């Protein structure tokens, strides 16, 4: 069973937050990117087929690379940096 896709509104809000963090902070260092992806791959909200998060709808391969506040980037507060 796959996780449901979030609403368009939820995805748009997540995109806006992520874009703001990317503009302010640029890209995360590669070690942070790898750590975030490992966290996502182990998360129950990660949709393997689409590589998206069921909470925000974002493509996590891209989102994990964004620098900035991890609390603003992960709705589940699972990223430590």
Backbone as XML, in Angstrom:
<?xml version="1.0"?>
<chain id="A" units="angstrom">
  <residue number="1" name="UNK">
    <atom name="N" x="0.842" y="-1.188" z="0.000"/>
    <atom name="CA" x="0.000" y="0.000" z="0.000"/>
    <atom name="C" x="0.883" y="1.246" z="0.000"/>
  </residue>
  <residue number="2" name="UNK">
    <atom name="N" x="0.575" y="2.201" z="-0.863"/>
    <atom name="CA" x="1.345" y="3.432" z="-0.916"/>
    <atom name="C" x="0.673" y="4.509" z="-0.080"/>
  </residue>
  <residue number="3" name="UNK">
    <atom name="N" x="1.464" y="5.450" z="0.346"/>
    <atom name="CA" x="0.948" y="6.565" z="1.135"/>
    <atom name="C" x="0.178" y="7.517" z="0.228"/>
  </residue>
  <residue number="4" name="UNK">
    <atom name="N" x="-0.858" y="8.165" z="0.750"/>
    <atom name="CA" x="-1.598" y="9.128" z="-0.064"/>
    <atom name="C" x="-0.753" y="10.363" z="-0.358"/>
  </residue>
  <residue number="5" name="UNK">
    <atom name="N" x="-1.042" y="10.996" z="-1.457"/>
    <atom name="CA" x="-0.349" y="12.227" z="-1.828"/>
    <atom name="C" x="-0.976" y="13.386" z="-1.064"/>
  </residue>
  <residue number="6" name="UNK">
    <atom name="N" x="-0.167" y="14.307" z="-0.560"/>
    <atom name="CA" x="-0.725" y="15.473" z="0.133"/>
    <atom name="C" x="-1.519" y="16.357" z="-0.834"/>
  </residue>
  <residue number="7" name="UNK">
    <atom name="N" x="-2.290" y="17.264" z="-0.271"/>
    <atom name="CA" x="-3.079" y="18.186" z="-1.092"/>
    <atom name="C" x="-2.158" y="19.126" z="-1.872"/>
  </residue>
  <residue number="8" name="UNK">
    <atom name="N" x="-2.705" y="19.689" z="-2.932"/>
    <atom name="CA" x="-1.961" y="20.677" z="-3.731"/>
    <atom name="C" x="-1.536" y="21.842" z="-2.842"/>
  </residue>
  <residue number="9" name="UNK">
    <atom name="N" x="-2.413" y="22.270" z="-1.953"/>
    <atom name="CA" x="-2.081" y="23.379" z="-1.047"/>
    <atom name="C" x="-0.884" y="23.031" z="-0.168"/>
  </residue>
  <residue number="10" name="UNK">
    <atom name="N" x="-0.875" y="21.839" z="0.415"/>
    <atom name="CA" x="0.242" y="21.407" z="1.252"/>
    <atom name="C" x="1.536" y="21.380" z="0.453"/>
  </residue>
  <residue number="11" name="UNK">
    <atom name="N" x="1.461" y="20.834" z="-0.757"/>
    <atom name="CA" x="2.666" y="20.776" z="-1.593"/>
    <atom name="C" x="3.149" y="22.168" z="-1.976"/>
  </residue>
  <residue number="12" name="UNK">
    <atom name="N" x="2.228" y="23.086" z="-2.258"/>
    <atom name="CA" x="2.611" y="24.455" z="-2.612"/>
    <atom name="C" x="3.263" y="25.171" z="-1.433"/>
  </residue>
  <residue number="13" name="UNK">
    <atom name="N" x="2.711" y="24.984" z="-0.237"/>
    <atom name="CA" x="3.298" y="25.591" z="0.961"/>
    <atom name="C" x="4.699" y="25.039" z="1.213"/>
  </residue>
  <residue number="14" name="UNK">
    <atom name="N" x="4.864" y="23.748" z="1.044"/>
    <atom name="CA" x="6.180" y="23.126" z="1.238"/>
    <atom name="C" x="7.178" y="23.629" z="0.207"/>
  </residue>
  <residue number="15" name="UNK">
    <atom name="N" x="6.720" y="23.766" z="-1.034"/>
    <atom name="CA" x="7.588" y="24.287" z="-2.087"/>
    <atom name="C" x="8.036" y="25.708" z="-1.770"/>
  </residue>
  <residue number="16" name="UNK">
    <atom name="N" x="7.116" y="26.536" z="-1.311"/>
    <atom name="CA" x="7.450" y="27.926" z="-0.987"/>
    <atom name="C" x="8.469" y="27.993" z="0.154"/>
  </residue>
  <residue number="17" name="UNK">
    <atom name="N" x="8.259" y="27.177" z="1.179"/>
    <atom name="CA" x="9.201" y="27.148" z="2.308"/>
    <atom name="C" x="10.575" y="26.677" z="1.852"/>
  </residue>
  <residue number="18" name="UNK">
    <atom name="N" x="10.590" y="25.612" z="1.066"/>
    <atom name="CA" x="11.855" y="25.060" z="0.582"/>
    <atom name="C" x="12.576" y="26.055" z="-0.319"/>
  </residue>
  <residue number="19" name="UNK">
    <atom name="N" x="11.845" y="26.712" z="-1.199"/>
    <atom name="CA" x="12.451" y="27.709" z="-2.088"/>
    <atom name="C" x="13.058" y="28.857" z="-1.288"/>
  </residue>
  <residue number="20" name="UNK">
    <atom name="N" x="12.354" y="29.306" z="-0.266"/>
    <atom name="CA" x="12.879" y="30.375" z="0.586"/>
    <atom name="C" x="14.166" y="29.967" z="1.282"/>
  </residue>
  <residue number="21" name="UNK">
    <atom name="N" x="14.208" y="28.753" z="1.782"/>
    <atom name="CA" x="15.428" y="28.260" z="2.437"/>
    <atom name="C" x="16.564" y="28.139" z="1.422"/>
  </residue>
  <residue number="22" name="UNK">
    <atom name="N" x="16.248" y="27.683" z="0.220"/>
    <atom name="CA" x="17.275" y="27.544" z="-0.823"/>
    <atom name="C" x="17.846" y="28.901" z="-1.219"/>
  </residue>
  <residue number="23" name="UNK">
    <atom name="N" x="16.978" y="29.885" z="-1.339"/>
    <atom name="CA" x="17.429" y="31.237" z="-1.711"/>
    <atom name="C" x="18.318" y="31.821" z="-0.614"/>
  </residue>
  <residue number="24" name="UNK">
    <atom name="N" x="17.921" y="31.644" z="0.636"/>
    <atom name="CA" x="18.679" y="32.210" z="1.756"/>
    <atom name="C" x="19.976" y="31.457" z="2.049"/>
  </residue>
  <residue number="25" name="UNK">
    <atom name="N" x="19.949" y="30.128" z="1.894"/>
    <atom name="CA" x="21.072" y="29.314" z="2.390"/>
    <atom name="C" x="21.816" y="28.512" z="1.333"/>
  </residue>
  <residue number="26" name="UNK">
    <atom name="N" x="21.292" y="28.425" z="0.128"/>
    <atom name="CA" x="21.965" y="27.651" z="-0.918"/>
    <atom name="C" x="21.860" y="26.154" z="-0.658"/>
  </residue>
  <residue number="27" name="UNK">
    <atom name="N" x="22.880" y="25.442" z="-1.070"/>
    <atom name="CA" x="22.877" y="23.989" z="-0.958"/>
    <atom name="C" x="23.503" y="23.535" z="0.361"/>
  </residue>
  <residue number="28" name="UNK">
    <atom name="N" x="22.987" y="22.436" z="0.874"/>
    <atom name="CA" x="23.555" y="21.820" z="2.079"/>
    <atom name="C" x="24.852" y="21.109" z="1.697"/>
  </residue>
  <residue number="29" name="UNK">
    <atom name="N" x="25.795" y="21.017" z="2.622"/>
    <atom name="CA" x="27.003" y="20.238" z="2.354"/>
    <atom name="C" x="26.631" y="18.786" z="2.035"/>
  </residue>
  <residue number="30" name="UNK">
    <atom name="N" x="27.471" y="18.127" z="1.268"/>
    <atom name="CA" x="27.156" y="16.780" z="0.804"/>
    <atom name="C" x="26.935" y="15.794" z="1.952"/>
  </residue>
  <residue number="31" name="UNK">
    <atom name="N" x="27.694" y="15.918" z="3.040"/>
    <atom name="CA" x="27.507" y="14.988" z="4.163"/>
    <atom name="C" x="26.133" y="15.171" z="4.821"/>
  </residue>
  <residue number="32" name="UNK">
    <atom name="N" x="25.651" y="16.409" z="4.864"/>
    <atom name="CA" x="24.320" y="16.681" z="5.404"/>
    <atom name="C" x="23.268" y="16.092" z="4.463"/>
  </residue>
  <residue number="33" name="UNK">
    <atom name="N" x="23.455" y="16.284" z="3.166"/>
    <atom name="CA" x="22.559" y="15.727" z="2.153"/>
    <atom name="C" x="22.438" y="14.206" z="2.308"/>
  </residue>
  <residue number="34" name="UNK">
    <atom name="N" x="23.565" y="13.529" z="2.421"/>
    <atom name="CA" x="23.541" y="12.067" z="2.565"/>
    <atom name="C" x="22.832" y="11.636" z="3.844"/>
  </residue>
  <residue number="35" name="UNK">
    <atom name="N" x="23.080" y="12.340" z="4.938"/>
    <atom name="CA" x="22.435" y="12.026" z="6.217"/>
    <atom name="C" x="20.917" y="12.214" z="6.128"/>
  </residue>
  <residue number="36" name="UNK">
    <atom name="N" x="20.498" y="13.298" z="5.509"/>
    <atom name="CA" x="19.063" y="13.556" z="5.347"/>
    <atom name="C" x="18.402" y="12.472" z="4.498"/>
  </residue>
  <residue number="37" name="UNK">
    <atom name="N" x="19.054" y="12.091" z="3.408"/>
    <atom name="CA" x="18.481" y="11.047" z="2.555"/>
    <atom name="C" x="18.354" y="9.723" z="3.302"/>
  </residue>
  <residue number="38" name="UNK">
    <atom name="N" x="19.363" y="9.362" z="4.069"/>
    <atom name="CA" x="19.281" y="8.125" z="4.867"/>
    <atom name="C" x="18.086" y="8.179" z="5.815"/>
  </residue>
  <residue number="39" name="UNK">
    <atom name="N" x="17.887" y="9.330" z="6.441"/>
    <atom name="CA" x="16.752" y="9.508" z="7.344"/>
    <atom name="C" x="15.439" y="9.340" z="6.577"/>
  </residue>
  <residue number="40" name="UNK">
    <atom name="N" x="15.357" y="9.944" z="5.410"/>
    <atom name="CA" x="14.134" y="9.835" z="4.594"/>
    <atom name="C" x="13.881" y="8.389" z="4.174"/>
  </residue>
  <residue number="41" name="UNK">
    <atom name="N" x="14.909" y="7.718" z="3.707"/>
    <atom name="CA" x="14.744" y="6.350" z="3.211"/>
    <atom name="C" x="14.239" y="5.410" z="4.300"/>
  </residue>
  <residue number="42" name="UNK">
    <atom name="N" x="14.521" y="5.732" z="5.560"/>
    <atom name="CA" x="14.083" y="4.893" z="6.687"/>
    <atom name="C" x="12.725" y="5.336" z="7.263"/>
  </residue>
  <residue number="43" name="UNK">
    <atom name="N" x="12.195" y="6.443" z="6.789"/>
    <atom name="CA" x="10.967" y="7.015" z="7.325"/>
    <atom name="C" x="9.730" y="6.337" z="6.728"/>
  </residue>
  <residue number="44" name="UNK">
    <atom name="N" x="8.720" y="6.127" z="7.549"/>
    <atom name="CA" x="7.462" y="5.539" z="7.093"/>
    <atom name="C" x="6.710" y="6.432" z="6.108"/>
  </residue>
  <residue number="45" name="UNK">
    <atom name="N" x="7.012" y="7.726" z="6.091"/>
    <atom name="CA" x="6.332" y="8.655" z="5.183"/>
    <atom name="C" x="7.021" y="8.763" z="3.823"/>
  </residue>
  <residue number="46" name="UNK">
    <atom name="N" x="8.134" y="8.074" z="3.648"/>
    <atom name="CA" x="8.843" y="8.108" z="2.369"/>
    <atom name="C" x="8.172" y="7.147" z="1.394"/>
  </residue>
  <residue number="47" name="UNK">
    <atom name="N" x="7.785" y="7.660" z="0.236"/>
    <atom name="CA" x="7.147" y="6.846" z="-0.799"/>
    <atom name="C" x="8.239" y="6.386" z="-1.759"/>
  </residue>
  <residue number="48" name="UNK">
    <atom name="N" x="8.603" y="5.137" z="-1.663"/>
    <atom name="CA" x="9.718" y="4.587" z="-2.439"/>
    <atom name="C" x="9.510" y="4.736" z="-3.948"/>
  </residue>
  <residue number="49" name="UNK">
    <atom name="N" x="8.307" y="4.475" z="-4.422"/>
    <atom name="CA" x="8.036" y="4.499" z="-5.867"/>
    <atom name="C" x="8.290" y="5.865" z="-6.496"/>
  </residue>
  <residue number="50" name="UNK">
    <atom name="N" x="7.956" y="6.918" z="-5.772"/>
    <atom name="CA" x="8.077" y="8.273" z="-6.321"/>
    <atom name="C" x="9.227" y="9.064" z="-5.710"/>
  </residue>
  <residue number="51" name="UNK">
    <atom name="N" x="9.829" y="8.519" z="-4.650"/>
    <atom name="CA" x="10.907" y="9.203" z="-3.916"/>
    <atom name="C" x="10.430" y="10.527" z="-3.320"/>
  </residue>
  <residue number="52" name="UNK">
    <atom name="N" x="9.133" y="10.555" z="-2.954"/>
    <atom name="CA" x="8.531" y="11.749" z="-2.362"/>
    <atom name="C" x="8.122" y="11.479" z="-0.923"/>
  </residue>
  <residue number="53" name="UNK">
    <atom name="N" x="7.936" y="12.555" z="-0.186"/>
    <atom name="CA" x="7.449" y="12.478" z="1.185"/>
    <atom name="C" x="5.923" y="12.542" z="1.169"/>
  </residue>
  <residue number="54" name="UNK">
    <atom name="N" x="5.292" y="11.651" z="1.897"/>
    <atom name="CA" x="3.826" y="11.636" z="1.970"/>
    <atom name="C" x="3.281" y="12.806" z="2.798"/>
  </residue>
  <residue number="55" name="UNK">
    <atom name="N" x="4.118" y="13.447" z="3.588"/>
    <atom name="CA" x="3.673" y="14.575" z="4.418"/>
    <atom name="C" x="3.661" y="15.886" z="3.645"/>
  </residue>
  <residue number="56" name="UNK">
    <atom name="N" x="4.719" y="16.142" z="2.873"/>
    <atom name="CA" x="4.831" y="17.426" z="2.170"/>
    <atom name="C" x="4.701" y="17.296" z="0.655"/>
  </residue>
  <residue number="57" name="UNK">
    <atom name="N" x="4.910" y="16.094" z="0.135"/>
    <atom name="CA" x="4.816" y="15.867" z="-1.305"/>
    <atom name="C" x="6.069" y="16.192" z="-2.084"/>
  </residue>
  <residue number="58" name="UNK">
    <atom name="N" x="7.097" y="16.638" z="-1.394"/>
    <atom name="CA" x="8.323" y="17.046" z="-2.081"/>
    <atom name="C" x="9.139" y="15.857" z="-2.566"/>
  </residue>
  <residue number="59" name="UNK">
    <atom name="N" x="9.860" y="16.034" z="-3.691"/>
    <atom name="CA" x="10.821" y="15.029" z="-4.131"/>
    <atom name="C" x="12.054" y="15.127" z="-3.216"/>
  </residue>
  <residue number="60" name="UNK">
    <atom name="N" x="12.278" y="14.112" z="-2.436"/>
    <atom name="CA" x="13.284" y="14.200" z="-1.380"/>
    <atom name="C" x="14.715" y="14.182" z="-1.879"/>
  </residue>
  <residue number="61" name="UNK">
    <atom name="N" x="14.947" y="13.642" z="-3.059"/>
    <atom name="CA" x="16.298" y="13.666" z="-3.628"/>
    <atom name="C" x="16.743" y="15.119" z="-3.804"/>
  </residue>
  <residue number="62" name="UNK">
    <atom name="N" x="15.815" y="15.989" z="-4.181"/>
    <atom name="CA" x="16.125" y="17.411" z="-4.361"/>
    <atom name="C" x="16.063" y="18.180" z="-3.041"/>
  </residue>
  <residue number="63" name="UNK">
    <atom name="N" x="15.005" y="17.943" z="-2.261"/>
    <atom name="CA" x="14.799" y="18.721" z="-1.043"/>
    <atom name="C" x="15.917" y="18.509" z="-0.023"/>
  </residue>
  <residue number="64" name="UNK">
    <atom name="N" x="16.434" y="17.306" z="0.068"/>
    <atom name="CA" x="17.493" y="17.008" z="1.034"/>
    <atom name="C" x="18.760" y="17.816" z="0.753"/>
  </residue>
  <residue number="65" name="UNK">
    <atom name="N" x="18.907" y="18.308" z="-0.461"/>
    <atom name="CA" x="20.102" y="19.061" z="-0.848"/>
    <atom name="C" x="20.007" y="20.538" z="-0.474"/>
  </residue>
  <residue number="66" name="UNK">
    <atom name="N" x="18.835" y="20.999" z="-0.078"/>
    <atom name="CA" x="18.634" y="22.413" z="0.253"/>
    <atom name="C" x="19.224" y="22.717" z="1.630"/>
  </residue>
  <residue number="67" name="UNK">
    <atom name="N" x="20.015" y="23.780" z="1.704"/>
    <atom name="CA" x="20.557" y="24.213" z="2.977"/>
    <atom name="C" x="19.496" y="24.940" z="3.781"/>
  </residue>
  <residue number="68" name="UNK">
    <atom name="N" x="19.797" y="25.184" z="5.031"/>
    <atom name="CA" x="18.862" y="25.944" z="5.844"/>
    <atom name="C" x="18.413" y="25.206" z="7.083"/>
  </residue>
  <residue number="69" name="UNK">
    <atom name="N" x="17.358" y="25.711" z="7.665"/>
    <atom name="CA" x="16.833" y="25.217" z="8.931"/>
    <atom name="C" x="16.140" y="23.864" z="8.738"/>
  </residue>
  <residue number="70" name="UNK">
    <atom name="N" x="16.686" y="22.789" z="9.301"/>
    <atom name="CA" x="16.070" y="21.475" z="9.125"/>
    <atom name="C" x="14.651" y="21.399" z="9.689"/>
  </residue>
  <residue number="71" name="UNK">
    <atom name="N" x="14.348" y="22.192" z="10.710"/>
    <atom name="CA" x="13.002" y="22.192" z="11.292"/>
    <atom name="C" x="11.974" y="22.769" z="10.316"/>
  </residue>
  <residue number="72" name="UNK">
    <atom name="N" x="12.409" y="23.659" z="9.439"/>
    <atom name="CA" x="11.508" y="24.223" z="8.434"/>
    <atom name="C" x="11.406" y="23.334" z="7.203"/>
  </residue>
  <residue number="73" name="UNK">
    <atom name="N" x="12.407" y="22.503" z="6.983"/>
    <atom name="CA" x="12.437" y="21.678" z="5.782"/>
    <atom name="C" x="11.770" y="20.314" z="5.963"/>
  </residue>
  <residue number="74" name="UNK">
    <atom name="N" x="11.831" y="19.751" z="7.169"/>
    <atom name="CA" x="11.207" y="18.445" z="7.420"/>
    <atom name="C" x="10.015" y="18.628" z="8.344"/>
  </residue>
  <residue number="75" name="UNK">
    <atom name="N" x="8.813" y="18.395" z="7.826"/>
    <atom name="CA" x="7.584" y="18.567" z="8.624"/>
    <atom name="C" x="7.546" y="17.659" z="9.829"/>
  </residue>
  <residue number="76" name="UNK">
    <atom name="N" x="8.226" y="16.529" z="9.753"/>
    <atom name="CA" x="8.211" y="15.556" z="10.846"/>
    <atom name="C" x="9.338" y="15.780" z="11.857"/>
  </residue>
  <residue number="77" name="UNK">
    <atom name="N" x="10.155" y="16.803" z="11.595"/>
    <atom name="CA" x="11.256" y="17.169" z="12.501"/>
    <atom name="C" x="12.257" y="16.029" z="12.660"/>
  </residue>
  <residue number="78" name="UNK">
    <atom name="N" x="12.536" y="15.309" z="11.583"/>
    <atom name="CA" x="13.447" y="14.164" z="11.643"/>
    <atom name="C" x="14.870" y="14.504" z="11.221"/>
  </residue>
  <residue number="79" name="UNK">
    <atom name="N" x="15.064" y="15.668" z="10.624"/>
    <atom name="CA" x="16.419" y="16.056" z="10.224"/>
    <atom name="C" x="17.085" y="16.809" z="11.363"/>
  </residue>
  <residue number="80" name="UNK">
    <atom name="N" x="18.270" y="16.383" z="11.740"/>
    <atom name="CA" x="18.972" y="17.044" z="12.843"/>
    <atom name="C" x="19.842" y="18.205" z="12.362"/>
  </residue>
  <residue number="81" name="UNK">
    <atom name="N" x="20.171" y="18.196" z="11.069"/>
    <atom name="CA" x="20.981" y="19.298" z="10.502"/>
    <atom name="C" x="20.721" y="19.436" z="9.043"/>
  </residue>
</chain>
